[in-house]
Amino acid sequence: MPDGLGVLDRRRRIRPFGRAGTPIRLGGGGQLVAEHRGRLLAVSVVVLVLFAVLVGRLGQVQLVEGADTAAVSAAGTNTRTLPVPAVRGRILDRHGVPLIANTTSLTVTMDRRVFTAQPTRARESLTALAALLHRDPSEVIGRAHLCGEDGAPKPPICWNGSPQVPVPVALDVDPTIALTLLERPDLHPGLGVRTEVARTFPSPDGVNAAQLLGYLGRVTGDEVSGSDGRLGVDDLIGRAGLEEQYDRQLRGTAGAQVVAVDPRGLVLREVRRTDAVPGRDLRTSLDAALQAVAERVLADGIADARSRAEVADSAAAVVLDAGNGQVLASASVPTYDPGVWTGGITAADYARLTDPAAGHPLLSRVTGVTFPPASTIKALSVPAAVRVGDSLTDLHPCPASYQIGDRAFHNFESTAHAPLTYADALRVSCDTVFYDVAYRSWVTQGGLSQRSDDGDPFVMTDRAFGLGSRTGIDLPDEATGSVPGRERKLAAWTAQKDELCKRATTGYPEVAATDPERAAYLQQLAVENCADGYLYRAGDAANLAIGQGELAATPLQMAVVYAAIANGGKIVTPRVGLGLVDPVTRVEEAIAPGPTRSSGLDPAVAEYVAEGLRSVVTGGTAAGVFAGMPEDWPVAGKTGTAEVFGRGDTAWFVSWAPATAPKYVVAVTVSQGGTGAETAAPIARRIHEALRTMTP
C-alpha cells in the first residue's frame, strides 16, 4: 500500500560542491598587442586583396596569437587557459520580482602550490584563519585538499575542482578579516582574497520555495567530458528544481583567460581574454505574494493538526491556472533554507539535510512524492461508472458496509445513507456506492480470469487523465505514481515472487525489532501473495474506485486531473517557466507552453461531476469549512482521507474556483494530517481567499 514512504527511497543523489574560482585580471600584455597591431593591419590589407576573409583570418592567427605565444616562449614561460565564469541568470516571479539573484562576497583561497610545497606553513596559515573566523580548523584545512588525495576529507569538504586555480577555503568572509590577510601576506603564505558572484535569495514576502527553485552543485568529470566543451572542471550547475531544469539558459557561456606562467607555475601576466556571456533571467509563472501565502497557511495548517495530536509530518499545496496549467504557487513541507548551498555547503548543514529525522526536506512533496488520493479520485470514478453502463440519474444503495467475498468493505465511520445518485455520493463521500459499481465492473471484466487492463473502465479512466504517468512539468525528478491494474500487478509479482515466498517463511525480523504489528502484517501479505499474488482481485478493484490500495498520485497530478474536469475534459501540461530575459537588452523570449490533449471525457459528464463537487462545498463534507465564503468566489472540490497501515491518515482537498467559471485549481495534501475536512480543506480555503483578491 503506497503511503509516501516508499517514494522517499527514490531520493536522488546529492552532489555537494564548492565555489569555483574567479581568475584575477592581470596586466602586462597590452604593449605586446600594440606592437603588432600595425603589422596586422598591413598584412591584413594584402591578404584582403589576395584571398579575402579566409587568408585574413590566417594572418590574424599567425601575427597576433602566434606573436603572443612566441613572445611568451621566448621569455621561457608557458601559458595556461583559465575559465572566466559567466554571471548566472536570475530567477524571477511572473511580475519580475527576484526569487534568486546574485550578490558578491569575499572568499579566502589557498594556493595549492604553497599547500603542497610548504605544507607545515600552509596548515599554520589555515589554522590561524580558522581562529579569526571562529570556524573548525579541520574543515578549513580539509577544504584545501583535492578530493581523492591522501588525507582528504570526504565531500563536501574536499575540493573537487581544478588544482590550477586557488582553492576556496573560507567563504563569505568579513571584509575586515580579509583586509587583515591582505595587509600582512608574509604572515599568511598561500592565502589570497577574491570577490565572487554568489547566489542570494531575496525571499520577497518571506518566500522560501526551496524545492522548486533548486540549488547548484559542482560539475562531475563525466559531465565535463560529455558536455562538448560547454562545461569546465570548476563549473557549478543546477542540481535540483528550476536551477537544474533551465541550467543551460541560466548559466550563460563562459569566457577564457590565457595567462603566462613561469616554470614554477606562477602567473606572470594575462596574454589574452575572451569575455563571458551572462546567462539569461528566467521569468516564472509563480506569484511571489501567493507563494508566500501558500507556504504560510500550509505551516499554520500543520501546526493546527499537531495541536489535535496528529503527526502531520509533511504536506504540499499547489495552485494551477486551470486554463493553461501555469503554476502560481508550489509549497512543500518540510523545507530548508536554500541559502545553505551558497558558496559551498558545510559538513554540518549537509548532515542535517540528509538526516532521515529531518524528513527529507530536499524532496518536493508537490511533484516528487506520491500518496493514495483517497476520495478525491471519486471525481474520476463517476465517469468510470458511466463507462460501466450506469445512469447518472439512477439511485444507488449506500449501506454502512459492502460485502465482497469474506471481507466487509466499510463506509468512512461506517455511516449509512439512503439511496443516492452519483452526485450525492460525491457530496457525502459514500464509499459503498463506488464499491458496488467497481465490483460489478470487475465481474463483467472476467473476474480472476482476466489478465488484461484493456476495457477496464476504472483503470483506463484514471490513466486517460494522466495518473500513473508524469505530467510533463518543466521540473526534474517528477514521480510517476501508479495505477494498479492486472498487468502491473502481474509484473510486480513476477519481480518479487522469490522474495515474497522467502518472507512468507522467515518474516521480517528487522521490522519486528521496532514494529511487531507491522512485521506481522507484512508477513501475512507475503503468505497471501507468494503463490498467487499476481491475481487482480475484487478487493483491488474496490480499493481503486475510492483511491486506496496501490493507487498513488502526487498533489500536482491530482491538480491536473481537477483542472481537466473543470475544463470539460481538456488536460493541460503544467508549466513554471514563462520566458527567458536577456540581461542586457531586456528582450524576453517566451517559453513554449506544454501540450494539451483530450481525456475523452463527455462534456455532459464533466458538467455533472462539477455540480457534484460544488455540492461537496455547499452541503457536503466541506460545507462547514467553507461556510461564509464570499458568494463571488464559489468553490467546487472534494475532500479525501486516505488510510495508511501503520501511519496516520493522509488528508486531501482538491478544488477549483470560481465553480462556474474555473480560473484556479488548488490541491492540498497533509501526510498523517487526519481527515481532509479537518486539515486540508481549511488550508485550501485560505488559499482561495488570497486568490479571490489577487491581481493577475
N, C-alpha and C positions, 0 to 999 in steps of 0.2 A: 504493500500500500504506500503510495508516494506521500511523503509528509514534508518535503522540502529538505530533509536531512541528507537523502541520497545525493541530491544535487550538489551539496556542499563538497562532496568528494571530487567534483569536477573542477575544483578551483584551479585556475591557471597558474603556471609557474611564474613567480615574481622575480624579476631580474633587478637587483639593486644596481646603483650606479654612483659615479662621482661626477664632478663638473669638468667639462672639457676646458682646455687651456685656450686663452686668447693671446695670440702672438703679439709681441710688442713691436710697434713700428720703429724701424731703425733708419738712421740717415747714412749717407756715405756713398750712395750710388748715383746721385743726381748729376755730379760733374762728369762722371763717366758717360752717362747717357748723352749729355750735352755735347761732348767732344765728337760723338759720332753722328749727331743729328745732321750736320752739314753733309757729311759723306753719304748718309742715307738719302738725303734729298737729291743730290747729284746723280747718284746711281739710279734712283727711282725714275728720274726723268728719262734716262737712257732706256731703262727697262720698259717703261710705258710705251716708248716709241717702238721697241723691238717686239716684245711679247706681251704687252698689256698686263692685266691683273695677275696672271699666273706667275710670271717671272718677277713681277713686283713683290709678290709675297716671298719668293725665294731670296731676293735681295734683302728683304727685311729680316728674315731669319738669320742670314749669314752676317749681316753688318751690325744688327742691333743685339739680338740674343747671342749670336756667336761671339761678338766682341765682348759682351759682358762675361760670358763663360771663359773666353780666352784670357781676359784680364784677371779673372779670379784664379785661373790655373797658374798664370804667370807669377802670381803672388804666393804660390804654394798653398793655396786653400782649396776647399771643396765647397759644394753647395748642398743645401737641404731645402726641401719644399715643405712648408708648413701650411696647414689649412687656415683659412680666415673664416670663422663661423658666420653664418647669416643670422640676422636678428629674426627670431621666430615670430610668426604672426599671432595676433591676439585672438581670443575667443569672446564674442560679444553676444548679448541677448538680441531679441528681434528689434529693439529700439536703438541699438548701438551702444548699450551700456556694457562696459567691460566686465566679463566674468573671470577671465585670465588675462593678465597684462604682463609687461616686462618692467624690471627695475634694475638698478645697478647695485652691486655690493662689492666689498673688498675681500679678496681671497689671499691667504698666505700660501706660498708654494715652496717646495723643496726641490733643488736641482739634483737630479738623480746622479750626476757625475760626482758631486760632493758627497752624496749619501753613500756611494759605493767606494770612492777613493779615501774618504775621511769618515768612516762610519762612527767612530767614537765622538768626534766633534759634532757631527751631524745629529746624533742622538742627544747630545747635550743641548744643542740648539732647540731641538724639538721638545725636549723636556722643559726647558725654560719657557718656550712658547706656551706649552700646556698650562704652566703655572700662571702665566699672565692672563690666559683666557679662562682659568678655572675649569679646565677640561681634563679628562682622563689621559695621562701621558701615553699609556699603551695604545689608545685609539689614535692619538695624533701621530705617534711613531708608526703605527700599523698602516696608516694611510700612505706613507712613503714607500711601502713595499709594493712590488708588482705582484699581482695575483699569480699564484703558482710557484713563486720562487721560495727557496728555503727561508723559513722563519716568517713567511707572510701569513697574516690572519685570514680568516675566511671572508668572502664577500658578506656584507657590502663595505667592509673596512678597507681591504686592499685596493690598489689601483689597477684597473682593468684597461687603462688606455695606453697610449704610446710612451715609451721611455725617452723619446726625443724631446718631449716638452716638459716644462716644470710641473711637478705633481702637486695638485691641491691637497694641502694637509689640514687647513682650517678655513672654514667658510663663514661668510657674513661676519667679518671681524670688525670690531670697533675702530673707527678712524684714528683715535688717539693711540691705540696699541700699534696699529700699522705704522704710524709715524715714528714711534719708538724704534721699530725694527729698521726703518729706512735711515734713521739718523746714525745708527751705530752698526753698519753691516759687518764690521770687524768682530763684533760680539756674537753675531748670528750667521755663521758661514752657511751658505747654501740656501738661506731663506730669501724669498722675494715677495713682493706685493703687487697684485694686479687688480684691475677693475673688470668685473664680468657682468654680463647681462644675465639676469635670473628671472624665473617665473615668479609672479606675485598674484595673489588672489584678492581683489578689491572687496569681495563679499558685499555687493550692494544689497541693502535692506537685510543684511545678515545671511545672504545666500551661501549655502555650502556646496551642494551638487557634486560632491567629490567623485562618486562612482561614474556619473555622467561625463564630467569633464576629463577625468583621467590624469595620468602623470607621465613623466619622462624617465627613461632608463638608458644606460649606456649600451651602445650597439655591440653585438657579438661578432666574433671573427667570421662566422658563417654568413651573417647578414652583410658584412662588408664585402666578402668575396662574391656574393650573389647580387650585388647592387649595381653592377655595371659602372662602377666609379662614382655613384651618387653619394655613397657614404664613406666617411673616413673613420679610422680606428678610434678617434676621440669624440665622435658624434654622439649626441643624445637623440633618441627617437621616442615617439609615443608608445606607451606600454599598456594603455587602457583607455576606454571612453573615446571622446572626440579627439583627444591628443593622438591616439593611435589611428582612428578611422581616417582622419584628414592629415596625417603626419606629413606626407609629401608636399601638400599645398602649404601647410603651416611652416615647414622647415625652410623653404626657400632654397637657394643654390649657394653653396659655399664658394668662397674665393680661394686664392692661393698666394702665399708669400714665399719667395725664393730668397734665402739668406746665405751669405758666405760664412763658412766656418773654418777655423784653423784645424791642424791635425789633432788637437786635443778635443775638438768638437765645440769649441767656444764660438759664439756668434760674433762676427766682425761687423757686418753691415747688411742692409737689405739690398738685394740686386734688382728685383722687380716684384710687382704686386698686382694681382687681379682682385678687384673689389667684389665682395659678396653681393648677391641679390636677395633682399629681405623677403621673408615669407609673407603670404597674404593673410589678412584677417579673415576669420570665419564668423559670419553672422548667422546666428541660430534662430530657431523658432521659439526658444524659451522666452518667457516674460519674467524678468527678474523679480518683480513685485509679487506675481502669482507663485513663483517658485518658493519665495520666502514664506508665503502663507502656507503652502502645502507642507513645507518642512516643519513649520511651527505647529500647525494643527495635528500633524502626524505625531510629533513628540508629545503634545498635550494629550492626544488620544491614548498613547501608550501609558502615560503617567496615570490617566484615569482608569485604564484597565487594570494596572498594577494595584491601584488603590482598592480594587474589588477582588484582590487576591489572584488575578490572572497573571500568568508568566509574561505574556506579551514580549517575546524575545526578539522579534524582528517584524518589520512592516514595510509597506510600499504604498505609494499613491502616484498615479499618473493621470495627466489631463491631455486629451487629444482634441484637436479641431475635428469635428465629426465629418466635415465635408472634404477635407484634403489630407487628413492624417498628421498634420503638424503637431509636434509635441510641445505643449506650452509649459508643462511642469513635469518633473520626474524626481520624486523624493524616495530615499531608501534609508532604512534604519536597521542595524546600527551603521553609523558613519564615522568619519575621522577627519582630522584637519589635513586638507590636501597640501598645505604648506610644508609638511614633514619631508616631502620629496625634494623640495627646492634646495639645490646646491649639494645634494648627496644625503641620503637618509642615515641617521645614526644607528648604531647597533641596537640601542635601547628601544628606539621607535620601531625599528624593523621587527624586533621580538614582540613588541606589544601588538602590532598589526597582524602578525601571523599566529598569535596565541589563540588556540581554539576557544579559550574562555572569553575572548573578546567578541565572539560571534561572527567571525569572518567579515569584518567591515569592508573589505575590498570588493566583495560581491554585491552586484546590484540586484536588489530584490524585485526590481521592476522588470528586468529583462533576463537575468541570469539564474533565477531560482524559480522552481515550479511548485505549485500547491494544488491539492484537489479543489476544484472550483465550487464544489457543493451545489446548492440550489440555484446558483447563478446560471448553471448550464440548462436549467429548465426552459429558458428562453429559446434554446435550440431543440429541446425535447418536444415542444409543441409542433414545430414544423416536421419533426421526425414522425410524430403521431399521425399527422396528416398524410405522410407518405405511407404509413401502415394502412391507411384507409379510413381512419376515424373522422367524424364530422366535428367541426368546431362548435356546432350548436348542441351536440348531444350532452347529456348529463352522465357523469361517471361516479361510481361509489367512492367514498373517501373514508374507509374504516380506519380504526386505530392501528391495525396491522394487516399484512398481506402474506398469506402462506405460500411458499414455494418449496415443494418437496417437504423435507423435515425441518425447514427453517422458517421462522416468522420474521418478516421484514417490517419494522415499525415506523410509524409516523414520528416526527420530532415531538418529543414529550408524550408520545402515544395518544395524541389528540385525534378524535374522530370528528367528521363533519358530514352534513347532509350531502347528497349527490351534487356534484359541481361540474360546471363547464371547465374547459382548459384554462380560460381566462381567470375563472375563480380559483382554480388550482394554483395558478401563479400568485394570486393575491394572498391566499392563506398559506402558500407553500406546502400543499398536500403531497407527501411522498407517495402514498399508496396509489393514487391515481396514475402516477408515472410507472410504479412497479407493475401495475396491471398491463398497461399497454406495452411495456418492454417485454414482459413475459409472453404475451400473446404474439408479439413480433418474433421472439426467439423460437417459439414453437413453429410458426409459419415458415421460418427460415430453415427448418430441419432439425432443430434442437442440437443434440450432441453429435449428430452425424454430419453436420455442416462444417466444412473446413475453409470456406472462402468468405471474405467480408463483402464481396460484391452483392449489392442489393440489400444489405443490412441498413435500414433507414436511420438508425441512431449513429452507427459508425460512420456512414457516408455523409450524413448531415454535419457532424462535428468536423470531419476532415474538409468538407466543402467550405467551411468557414475559416479554415486555416489552422485548426488545432492539430497538434502533432507535427507542425512544421514551423520554421522560423517565419516571422512576419516580414523580414527583409528590411528592418530598420537600419539606418546607417550608423550602427554601433557594433563593435566586435563582441564575440563570445555570447551571442544570444542563445538561450536554451530552446530546444525544440518542443519540450513537453511530450506527452504521449496520449494517444487514443487507443485504448486496449480493444483489440478485436481478436478474431480467431487466428489470423495469420501471425500477428505479433506475439500472441501467447504461445503458439507452436514454436516460433523461432527462439523465444526466451527459454522455453522448457528444453529445447534441444541443446542449447548452450549450457544450461545449468543442471541437467539431469544427473550427471555423476556426482556433483557436489550435493544436490538435494538428497540423493539416496544415501550418501555418506552421512549427512547431517541427520537424517531420519534415525540413524543408529547412535551416532556419537553426541548429538545435540549441539548446544552452543555454550560450552563451559566458559568461554571468555566473556560471554554476555551474562551468564548466570552469576558470575562473581559480583556483579553490581546490580543486576536487574533480573532476578529469578523468574518473575512473571513474564517478562518479555522473552526470555530464553525458552520457556515452556511453550509460549505461543509460536515462536519461530520453529521449534522442533515439530510441533503439531502440523504446521504448514508444510514442512519438509516431508512428513509422513504422508500427508494427503496428496502432495504433488509428485512424489517420487515415481509412481507408476503411470499416472495419467494426468499429470499437471498441464498437459497441452490442451485438454478439453475446455471449450468455452461453454461454461455452464449458465443456467438460467440466472443464478445469482450474479454472475458477471454482467449480464445484460441489465439486470435490475439496478445494480450499482451505477452503471454507466449513465442511465437515464436521470439519476439525481446527482451526478457529479462526484461520486465516491469511487471506491475501488482503486484501480490503476490509472484512472483518468488524471492527468496533471497538466496544468497550464500556468503560464506567467501572468501577472497582472496586465502586462501590455497586450498579450494575446486576447484576454477577455475584453479589454477596452476596444480592440479592433473588432471583435465579434459584435459588441453592442453598437459600435459605430455603423456596422453593416446593417443591422436590424433597423437602426434609426434612419439609414439611407435607403431603405426599401430593398436591401439585398446587395448593394454595391460595397465591395471590400476595398478599402484604401490601404496603401502601404505607408506606415508611419515614417516620418522624417524629422530630423533635428536640424540638419544643415539647410540654410536658405540661400546663402550666397558667399562668394569669395571676393574680398575687397582689396584692391591694390593699395598698399600703404602710402604710395606717393601720389597717384592720380585720384584716389578715392573712387575709382570706377569699380562697380560691382558686377561680377559675373554670376548669374543665377545658377544655382544647383538644381538640376532637373528633379522634379517630384517623382516619387515612386509610382509604379504602375497601379492601375485599378482593374478589378475584374468582377465578374458577377458570381455570386454564390449560388445562383439558381433559385433563390427564394421567391416564391409567389408574392407579388406586392400586396395582395389581399391578406395573405397570411402574416406578412410583415406588419401590416396595419393592425391586425387582430392582436398580435403579440405586444405591439407597442401600447395598445389600450390596456392589456392585462398588466403590463409593467407600470403604467400610470396608476392603476388601481392599487398596486402594492403600496404606493406612497400616499394615496388619498384615503384608503380604507383598509389596508392590509398590514403586513408585518413591519413596515417602515412608517406607518401613519403617525405614530406618537412622536417619532424623531422629527418629522417634517411639519408638525402642527405649527401654524402661524407663518409658514414660509410665504413670502410675498407672492401675490397672485400673478404678477407679471413674470414670474420665473418658475413655472410648473416643472416638476422633476418627474421623470419616469425611471424606474430602476428595480433592482432585485437584491434582496438580502440572501446571504448564504452562510451556513455554519457547517464546516467540514469536520467530521470526526476522524481523528488520527490515533491509532493504537499507541498507548504509552505516552501520549502527549495531550496537551490541552487542545480544544477546538480552534480551528482557523476561522477567523471572522472575515466576511466578504460583504462589499456592497459595490455594485457596478450600475452606473446610471448615466443619463444624459439630460440636458435641458437646453432651451425650453422643450417641453414634451412634444408639442405640436409642430415646432419648427426647430429641429435639433441643430445646435451650434457646437456644444462641447460635451465630450464624454469624460466621466470621472470614474476611475476604478481604484478601490481601496482594499488592501489586504492586511490583516494583522495576524501573524502566526501566534498560536496559543493565546489568542485575544478574547476568547469567549464567543458569544453569538454575534452574527452580523448586525442585528438590530441594536444591540447594546454598544458595540465598539466601532464597527466600520462605518455604519450609516451616519452617526454624529460627525465623524471626521469629514465624510463626503458633503454633508450639509454645509459645514463651514467653508469648504472649498467652493461650493456652488454660490454661497453668499458673496464670496470675493469675485467670482466670475460675473455675477449679475451687475456689479458696479465697475468692472474692469474696462479700460479703454483699449479697443482692439489695436 
